[in-house]
Amino acid sequence: MAVSFRDPAGALLSYEGRILRLVNKQGEGDINAALASQALRGFVDSGHVVKAWPLAQEGMRELLGDARLADLVNNNQVSMVVEHERIPFQSFPYEWPPEMLHRAARLTLDLGEAMLAEGRGLKDATPYNVLFRGPKPVFVDWLSFEPRDPADSTWLPYAQFARTFLLPLLVNKHFGLQLGPLLLQKRDGLEPEEVYRLSGWAKRLRLPFLTLATIPTHLGAKQGSDTTIYQRKTEENVEKARFILEQQFKRLRRLLKRVEPDAASASAWADYMGAKQHFTDEYLQRKEAFVKSALEEFKPEKVLDIGCNTGYFSGVAARAGARVVAIDQDPIVVGSVWRMAEAENLDVLPLVVDITRPSPGVGWRNEECLPFLDRARHQSDAVMMLAVIHHMLVSERIPLPEILELAAELTENILIIEFVGTDDPMFQRITRGREHLYAYLTREFFELNAHQHFNVLRSQEIEPSRRWIYLLQRK
């Protein structure tokens, strides 16, 4: 039973497959008003805000029958419980490519602006309030909505939005800093002073650095410990306050546009399936036919594509009706997968995860954000490991038995896996003349180890004497 406790108005917990929000008296009025909001109803209907419903008394009594929950309710002075629909796979900002962080930022502004007409607003603006259902961002924090003083012209989350969305996107776009390590270490994002120090004078005086880093840095130095800058600013004219807020949102949208990720970023693997591909068209056709046949036979509902590259086979699985989680260590190719999934409305969730160094547990006691493997184990009917295990074997020195054991932990049923021989040009490229160290790596050795966890249903040669593809079923 995992519990999130950062909001003073309530706690969120996962309980027997259900997502429950325990709300105290402080948050009860706000969440009831949010549940009744017509503006939010439109976002719920479009799938951009998670569905939520308060539990009736009978449901509450049922929960209180569990002593653990009863203690939580009593200790937190819970006055109501709201249940949320469960998003199929939980992901975190440090696992997103820049495109997904940018899209989550846009949704946050959409919500903040839409609520103005109802006299409500967002009390925080952090990417941790957003999950993704496939390529679509979904806002999940119903306690983030609060009433707004109509005469108040301040959006207090402005600085948080800049720290957690705009500044990380800025340094990624202009300095190539990867978001994963940055957001993994800095839950609250970047301070303007940090970006200012990274920038030379030429950048400091140009937009958007001037607005996001230079001016805030100099203002911060002048204001020092003055806390009045965080106080709400009340206008005599309600319409004037509304106008000022609308201009703030327009300014944030312009800044967000300036830090939008480039679609044509270069990567060693971005053209792997393109004009510079390292294989023949016949190889790709045979491989695709094998994968399609396996998907048609077993009809998996959930697929994990490990080492997805540009997402070609993730798309094949999604078009066959599966919900796909696609992972790769390269943020650029993962960004291209997100663009494909969004453009084609495919149920593909692309994440920047290196399976040899997966995301760890993060937060208080390493339990607020669970490790990737804890979220992924036994969550898929099928796992695909296509053209990836030779990289794990050589580049990361992961023994083949370990790779197959992990695959067996990740799939509930089948594994579609590609075996690459030592005489393959890509294998020789990554061994850099040391392929003799892998002389043991034969098909016989692969099959012997596969039999420890799987039954071999069928195999096919897809590149003469070099590459074979296998359909395995977990024992």
C-alpha positions, 0 to 999 in steps of 0.5 A: 500500500503506497501512500503519497503525503505531500499535500496537506489537504489529503493523501493519495494511496494505491490500495488493492489495485485501486487509487484512493485520495483521502481528503481532510476537512481542509481540502473537502470544500475544494475537491467538491467544488472541483468535482462539480466544475463544468470547465473540468468536466470538459477535460475529464470527457476528453481524457485530459483529467483523470476521472474521479468520484467520491465514495458513498458511506457504504464504500467508506465502511468497507474500507474502514474494515481494513485496520491499516486504512482505518489508522490512516483515516483516523491519523489524517482526520479524513472526512471523505475518500475520492476514488480515481480511475487507474492510469495503466502505467505510471511514469515520472518526469525524469522518464519523459523525453522533452516532447512529453514534458512540453506537452504536460506543460501545455496541459497545465496552462490549459487547465489554469486558464480554463479555470479562471472563468469559474473563479478557480485556479491551480495552487501548484504547477508541477509535472508530478501532477501529470501522468500519460495515458499512451501519448496523451497527458492526464492531469491527476491531482484533484486537490490542486484546484482551489478557489481564487479571489476575483480581485487577485492578479497573481498566479502564485505557481508562476515561478514553480512552472518556470522552474519545473517546466520552462527552465529544464526545457530551455537547458535541454534545447540550448545546452543539450542537458538531458532531462532524466538526470536533471529531474531525477536529482531536482524534483523542484526543477532549476533555479534561474540563477543556475541557468544564468551561471550556465549562460554566457553574456550573449545568451543572458541578454537574449530571449528567452534567457533574459526573461527566464534567467537573467531578470529573475536572477538580478531581481532575486539579488535585489529582493534578498529575503523579502517575502512580500514578492510571494504575497497575493496582489489585490486589484480594486477592479476585478476585470483588471485582475482577470486581464492581468492573469490572462496576460500572464498565461499568454506570456507563459505560452509564448515562453513555452513556445520558445523552449519547444523541443526541435523535431530534427535533433541528431542522434546516433540511433535516430536514423536506425530505421531510415536511409542509413539503416544497418540491414536489408529490406528483406530482413525487416520484412521477415522480422515484421511478418514474424512479429505480426504472426506472434501478435495475431496468435496470442493477441496480447493486451499489454506489450513492453517493447525494450530497446524500441528505437524509433518505435517501428515495432511498438507501432506494429503492436499498437496497431494490432490492438495492444497497449504498449510501453516502449522504452529506450535509453536515447531521449531523441528516438523516444521523442520521435516515438511520442511524435508518431504515437500522438500523430497516429493516436496510437496507444504507445507510452514512450519512456526514456529508460535504460533497461540495464540501468532502470529508474530507481526508487525516488523520494522519501524512503525511495517509495514515492516514485517506485523503481521502473522494474517494480512498476513493470514486472508481470505487467505485460502479456508480451515483451519484445526485445528486438535487436537489443540483447547484443548491446546489453551483452557487449556494451553493458556486460550483462550475462545472457542468463541474467537477461533472460531471467529478467525477461521472464520476470517482465512478461506474463506470457510470451517473449519475442526476442532477436538473437544476433550472431558474432559475425553480424556487422553491428555486433562487430561494430560494438565489440570493436575487434573483440568479438573473439571474447564472445565466441561462446555466444552461439544459437545453441548457447542462447537456446540452452539458457532460454529453456531455463525459463521459456519454451521455444515455440518457434524460431526463424532466420531473418538475416542469413547466418547472422540474426534469428528471431524467437517466439518464447513462452514463459514456463 
